[in-house]
Amino acid sequence: MGQKARFLMNSKKMKELITAAEVANYLGVTKRTIMNYKAEGLLPYYQVGRVLRFRKKDVEAHIEMNINAKLEVYHG
């Protein structure tokens, strides 16, 4: 695989990753809450050195899981 192809693949993968601040904004919570979710294992994350990122798919799965859990409580 050529260098340009690897760069394009890495660029696509990087677009799937978002910062803790972006996750917080998306969920309407504070960045501290996102760090708590991370520490509690509620949101998987990726870290290289000091750079911390989350996959959009994982954030959306977290939302879906919480919606389903709340619906079960309401309809219990």
C-alpha positions as CSV (number, residue, x, y, z in Angstrom):
1,M,0.0,0.0,0.0
2,G,1.4,3.4,-1.0
3,Q,2.0,6.2,1.4
4,K,-0.8,8.3,0.0
5,A,-3.3,5.4,0.4
6,R,-2.2,5.0,4.1
7,F,-2.6,8.7,4.7
8,L,-6.1,8.6,3.3
9,M,-7.1,5.6,5.5
10,N,-5.6,7.3,8.6
11,S,-7.4,10.5,7.7
12,K,-10.7,8.7,7.4
13,K,-10.2,6.9,10.8
14,M,-9.2,10.2,12.4
15,K,-12.5,11.8,11.3
16,E,-14.3,9.0,13.2
17,L,-12.6,10.1,16.4
18,I,-13.8,13.1,18.4
19,T,-12.4,14.9,21.5
20,A,-13.9,14.8,25.0
21,A,-15.1,18.4,24.5
22,E,-16.9,17.4,21.3
23,V,-18.5,14.4,23.1
24,A,-19.6,16.7,26.0
25,N,-21.1,19.2,23.6
26,Y,-22.9,16.4,21.7
27,L,-24.4,14.9,24.8
28,G,-25.1,18.2,26.5
29,V,-23.0,17.4,29.6
30,T,-19.7,18.8,30.9
31,K,-16.3,17.6,29.9
32,R,-15.8,16.4,33.5
33,T,-18.9,14.1,33.1
34,I,-17.2,12.6,30.0
35,M,-14.1,12.0,32.0
36,N,-16.2,10.3,34.7
37,Y,-17.8,8.1,32.0
38,K,-14.4,7.2,30.8
39,A,-13.1,6.3,34.2
40,E,-16.2,4.2,35.0
41,G,-15.8,2.3,31.7
42,L,-19.0,3.7,30.2
43,L,-17.3,5.1,27.1
44,P,-14.4,3.4,25.4
45,Y,-11.6,5.7,24.4
46,Y,-8.3,5.8,22.5
47,Q,-5.2,7.5,23.9
48,V,-1.8,8.0,22.2
49,G,0.5,9.9,24.5
50,R,-1.6,12.7,25.9
51,V,-4.1,12.7,23.1
52,L,-7.5,11.3,24.1
53,R,-10.3,10.5,21.5
54,F,-13.6,8.8,21.4
55,R,-15.3,7.0,18.4
56,K,-18.6,8.5,17.3
57,K,-20.0,5.0,17.0
58,D,-19.2,4.4,20.7
59,V,-20.9,7.6,21.8
60,E,-24.0,6.8,19.8
61,A,-24.1,3.3,21.3
62,H,-23.9,4.9,24.7
63,I,-26.9,7.1,23.9
64,E,-28.8,4.1,22.5
65,M,-28.1,2.0,25.6
66,N,-29.3,4.8,27.9
67,I,-32.4,5.4,26.0
68,N,-33.3,1.7,26.1
69,A,-32.5,1.5,29.8
70,K,-34.8,4.5,30.5
71,L,-37.6,3.0,28.4
72,E,-37.4,-0.2,30.4
73,V,-37.7,1.7,33.6
74,Y,-40.7,3.7,32.4
75,H,-42.4,0.6,31.0
76,G,-41.1,-1.8,33.7
